[in-house]
Amino acid sequence: MSDFIQNLVGKVEGALGVDLQGGVQEQLQKLLQPEMIQNILTQADQAGLGDKVRSWIGQGSNVPATADEIRNILGSSTVHDLVERTGLPVDAVLGALAHFLPDAVDKNTPEGTLPSAGPTKEA
């Protein structure tokens, strides 16, 4: 997954015309962890955008998202954190995520299902 994240960061850098630091790579890796993908889906469901995110997870084509939809899916605190860590304007961060997040989620759910978050503890 590391090569994929680096490639994704390179694409975002090219699209924005900026040189991004490791903080963006770290943030993208966090967004693509199994538990975060589940959180993205849960928040998307709450925002009425669950079908859109399910299209990214599923094996069909990815339904695109707008910057405002990405803000609703990720939540204000996550967006604020990304803006703080990258030093980029919120519109640039949301625009880049709207362009690249659907494909990134798709690539991290190759079987068309949510990945396991790891072994679960049984009480």
Helices and strands as residue ranges (DSSP letters): H 2-16, H 22-31, H 34-46, H 50-57, H 67-74, H 76-86, H 90-107
